[in-house]
Amino acid sequence: MIDVSLLICTRNRRDSLSATLASIARAAGPARLEVIVVDNGSTDDSAAMVRHWVAEQAFAVRLLVEPRAGLARARNVAMAAARGRIIAMTDDDCVLHADYFRRLADAFARHPGPVIIGGRILLGDPSDLPVTVKLEDHPMIAGRDAFPGGFVMGANLAFTADIREKVGAFDERFGAGAPFRAAEDTDFLFRALGRDIPVLYDPGFVVDHHHGRKAAHEVVALLAGYGYGDGALYAKHLWRDARIARTIRDDLRNLATRFAGPVPQIRHFHAFRLRHILAGFARYGREAIRSRRSGATPSSAA
């Protein structure tokens, strides 16, 4: 049986993907491993590069194609194809540390499942701005009633294979390339916690994230998207889950807290975030009303 299925979804990032794949080969060791790469509509030569790399590896590699844009959609294709007892995922701009698979196996040996465990994410390039990282150096457990945004992230996330049936697929309306821009991993974790599935953080298995955002306006756009996705997620779950009302109350209380965020262009981070949450919430509501009137079924995993 395959120990680990590592999923990577990519779109027009040939060079960074090459570095990701090279790090996988260095880290592979004796693990019974399969790597599943989903080409999400690339127009560069990513697919050809992957095919060349496949021929050099001793472990199983599969290249799948999902031409319709959307990170959640591509992840669902990869997740459905995975055969490992542990399903792990990283991004095509991340580099695995050399002991990644050994430390991943150690984490799941301590918590055999069903369980979701996120790993540490370090800044790959010190000239990049300090976002999309997870720096804590100690294990943590997400509270059952907590909102899991940022607790662990899709750039370094793993779970036992039975989570697919217990939680379901990623909601394809969320995430990069989809209408609600972000929060596909947060929605997945939120549903897992609602089913009493433990969500843990283990700093032992590590990736370096080479996200490439060096300008403040890039980070502002990223954080706006995060708020927008979270707002849509709030709207999705508000009427069926009391945790959302508590999270909204926390957001409102945070308005009294002065926090600038990672870039000086955001003068009051919590007010900035709330504006984009409201925009995402309103967009989700409009889409839900439109679907109801037309009799269409929204593309949702939950």
N, C-alpha and C positions, 0 to 999 in steps of 0.2 A: 504493500500500500504506500502511496505517496504521503510523505510527512507534511510537506508545505507546498501549497499552490500560491505563488506570488503573482499578483495581478498588476499590470501596468497599462494604463490607457494613455494614448498619445495622439497629438494632432500637430503636425508641422513643427516638430522640435527635434529634428534629426540629430543635431550636435549634442544637445543635453541628454537625449535618450541614449546616445552612444556611450556617454559617461556613466549613465545609470546601469546599462547592460554590462559594461566592463566591471563595475563594482559588484554586480551579482556574481559574475564568474569568479572574482577574487574571494568572495565570501562563501561560495557554495559548499566547499568542504565535502564531508561524507553524507550530508543530508540527502534523503530521497526527495528530490525537488522537481517541481515543474514550474515553468515560467509561462504565463499567458499574457501576450501583448495584444491589445486591441487597437487597431488603427482606426481612429475616429474621423475618417474623411481627410487624411493628409493629402496635400498636393505636392509635397517635396518627395525626396527619395527615402523617407523613413522605412517604408516596407522593404525596399531592396537592401538597405543596411541591416535590418533585422534578419532577413533571410541569409545573408552572408554570415552574420554572427551565429545563427542557429547551427550552421554546419560545423562550427568549431567547438561546440559544447557537448559534454558527456551526459548532461541531464536533459530531460524532456523540455522542449520549447514549442509553443503553438502560437502562430500569428493568426488572429481573427480580424475580421473587418466589420465595422459598423459605420456605414457612410453617413447616417443621420447624426448631426452634431448633438453633443450633450454628454457631459462627463458621467452623469448618473446612468444614462442609457448604455454607454460603453461599459461601465462597471457591472451593470446587470448582465450583459453578454458574457463578460469574463467570469463573473461569479457563477453563472449557470453552468459554465463549462468546467469549473474547477473540480478536481478529483482528490485533493489533499484533505487530510483530517483537520489541518489548520489552513485557513484562507487568510493570506496577508495581502496588503496592498500598499503601494507607494506611488509617487508621482514621477513623471518623466523628466523632472528637473532635480531629482534627489539622488544622492550617492550613499549607498549602504556602507556602514563600517564593516571591517573585515570579520568581526565576530558576530555579525548580525544574526545568522541562522542558529548558531549555537546559543546565543542569549535569548532568542525567540523561543527555542525549544525549552530552555530552562524556565522561562516565564510560564509556559503552558503546562509544564510538569508540576509546577506549584499550584496551578489553578486549572484542573483538567476540563472544566466546562460543565454545561454550556457557559461561555464567558466571552466577553469582548475586552481586548487589551490594546491600548495605544502605547506607542513607544516615544522615545525622546527625539526631538527635531531641533538640530542645531543650525545656525546660520552658516551656509557653505562658503560664502564670500563676505569677508568683513566689510567690503565697500557697499554691500546691499544694506538697505534699511532694515531695522530689527523687527520684522513682522513675519507672520506665518511660521513661527518657531515655538517650540515647547521646551523650556529650559530647566524645569524642576529636576532635582537630582535625587528625589526620594519617591517611593511608591505612594499612590493615592487611590482612593475608592470614591467613585461618584455617589453622592447621596441619592437615594431613591426618589426624592422630591425635587432634586436639583434640575436646573436647566443645563444641559450638557454642552452648550456652545463653547468651544475652545478648551474643554477639559481634555479631550484627545482629538486628533485630527486625521483626516483621510490620507494625508501624506505619509503616515506611519501607523497603520491600523491593522489589527488582526483579530480573528475570531475562530471559534470552533465551527466545523462544517454544519453542525445542527442549527446554528443561528439562522441559516437561510430559511428554514421552514418555520422557525419560531418568530422571526421578525418580518420576513418577507423581503422583497426587493427594494432597491433605492427608488424613491419617488422621482420620476423622470422630469417632472416640472421644475425641480430644484437643481442647483449646481451650475457650474460653468457651461455656457452654451445653451442654457434653458431659460424660460421666461423669468424665473425667480432668482437667477444669477448665482446663488450660493445656498449653503445650509443643507445640502443633500446628506452630508455625513451627520450633521446635528439632528436632522429628522430621524435618521436611522437609529442613532443612539437614544433619542427621546422615546421612540417606540420600544426599544429594547428595555430601557429602565421601567417603562410602563408594564412590561411583562415580567418584572422582577428578575431580569437577567443582569448579573453583575457587569459593570463597566469599570475597568481598572486602568491605571496608568503605571507603567513599569519603565524606568529610565534605562534599563539594561540594554535593550536593542535600539540602535541609534541610526538615524540617517542625517546627512548634511543636506540642507535645502538651498539650492542655488536659484532662488526665485528671480533674481535679476532686477528688482525694483530699487532704483537708486535715486529717483526723483520724488519729491514730496507729493506731487499731483498724482503719481501712480498709486501711492499708498492711500491717499484720500479716496480715490476711485475704488480701490479694493475694499476699504472699510465701509464705504457707502453701500457696496454690493452685499457685504456681510449683513449690515443692518436691514437692507431690503429683503434678503432671503429670510432672515429671522422674523421679520414682520409677516411675510407670507406664511411662515410656519406657525406663528401665533394664530393667524386667522384659520388655518387648517384645523388646529386642535382645540381652539378656544371653547367651543360649545360642548366638547366631549371630555375634557381633561382639566381638572381644577389646577393643575400645575401651571398652566399658562396664565391664569389670572394672578397667581402669586408672583410669577416672573414679571408680568406687566407692572405690578405694584412695586417690585424692586427697581425696575427701570425708572419709574416716576420718582421714587425716593432718591435715586442716584443723581437726579437733576440738581439736588442741593450740594453735591460733591464736586469740587473743582478738580478736574483731571484733564490735562491737555491732550493725552494720547501720544502716539509715537511721532507725530510731526507737529511743528508749531503752527502750521496752517489751520489746524483744528483747535480753535480757542477754547471751546467747551465741548469735550468729547461726548458726554452723555446727552447733551441737547442735539448735537450732530447725529448721534446714533438714533435717537428717538425720532427725528425727522424722517430718516430713511426707513425705520421700522413702520411708521405710519404709512409711508408710500407703498411699501410692500404689502402691508395689511389691506390697504384700499385696493390695490391691484388684484390681490387674491379674491377679495369680495366681488369685484366687478366680473372677474372670470367665472366665479361660481354662479353668479346671477345669470350671466350669458349662457352658461352651459345648461342651467336649469330651464331657461326659456326655450332653448333650442332642442332640449331633450338629449343632448350629447352627454356622454360619460367622460368625465375628466380623466386624463392619463395620470393615474395615481397608484402608488404601490400599497397604500394603507387602506 
